[in-house]
């Protein structure tokens, strides 16, 4: 299922894996990097930044930077990032960031995962539409990536 407004992207998927397995795929930075296609430099820690080199073909020049907001075990993992940070030489620290949330709940046969990215309306107008469209497509790919990672 996909639900979007101009401010929010939401993707939902039921995974044929236990909640503990999905949680590990989300919050172990090495596993996250495998399906998300990024080589992260350390573990996820609440209140701390994390960064890493994108490994997705054609995007290897890009760096992911995020700040972990919450890690409520097997329920909610969230971070903030700059969805338009495409230039590795530019400082985006003064720009608004969006919030990415991964919510898990048990369902028959596995785990229901809801991924929500919100805050696009706060982005500079010149970047808002492009960032939204790029991430809408990106989350569609990432939902399938995590499915293959945990269902396989």
Residue pairs with C-beta under 8 A, 6 or more apart in sequence:
1 10
1 11
1 12
1 13
2 9
2 10
2 11
2 12
2 140
3 10
3 12
4 10
4 132
4 136
6 120
6 121
6 128
6 132
7 118
7 119
7 120
7 121
8 116
8 117
8 118
8 119
8 120
9 116
9 117
9 118
9 120
9 132
9 135
9 136
9 139
10 114
10 115
10 116
11 114
11 115
11 116
11 139
11 140
11 142
11 143
12 112
12 113
12 114
12 115
13 112
13 113
13 143
13 146
13 147
14 107
14 109
14 110
14 111
14 112
14 113
15 22
15 110
15 111
15 112
15 113
15 146
15 147
15 150
15 151
16 109
16 110
16 150
16 151
17 25
17 110
17 111
17 150
17 151
18 110
18 111
19 74
19 104
19 105
19 106
19 111
20 74
21 111
21 150
22 104
22 111
22 113
22 146
22 150
23 73
23 74
23 77
23 104
24 31
25 31
25 32
25 35
25 146
25 149
25 150
26 32
26 77
26 102
26 104
26 146
27 44
27 71
27 77
28 43
28 44
29 40
29 42
29 43
29 44
29 50
29 52
30 40
31 149
32 38
32 40
32 44
33 39
33 40
33 52
33 55
34 149
35 142
35 145
35 146
35 148
35 149
36 142
36 145
37 54
37 55
37 56
37 145
38 52
38 53
38 54
38 55
38 56
38 64
39 52
39 53
39 55
40 50
40 51
40 52
40 64
41 50
41 51
41 52
42 50
43 50
44 50
44 68
44 71
44 77
44 79
45 68
46 68
46 69
46 70
46 71
47 67
47 68
48 67
48 68
49 65
49 66
49 67
49 68
50 65
50 66
50 67
50 68
50 79
51 63
51 64
51 65
51 66
52 63
52 64
53 60
53 62
53 63
53 64
54 60
54 61
54 62
54 63
54 64
61 88
62 85
62 86
62 88
63 85
63 88
64 81
65 81
65 82
65 85
65 92
66 79
66 80
66 81
66 100
67 79
67 80
67 81
67 97
68 78
68 79
69 78
69 79
69 80
69 99
70 76
70 77
70 78
71 77
74 104
75 103
75 104
75 105
76 101
76 102
76 103
76 104
77 101
77 102
78 99
78 100
78 101
78 102
79 99
79 100
80 97
80 98
80 99
80 100
81 97
81 98
81 100
82 92
82 95
82 96
82 97
82 98
83 97
83 98
83 117
83 120
83 123
83 131
83 134
83 135
84 92
84 95
84 123
84 127
84 130
84 131
85 92
85 95
95 123
95 124
96 119
96 122
96 123
96 124
97 119
98 117
98 118
98 119
98 120
98 123
98 131
98 135
99 116
99 117
99 118
99 119
100 115
100 116
100 117
101 114
101 115
101 116
101 117
101 118
102 113
102 114
102 115
103 113
103 114
103 116
104 111
104 112
104 113
105 111
105 112
106 112
113 143
113 146
115 139
115 142
115 143
117 135
117 139
120 128
120 131
120 132
121 128
123 131
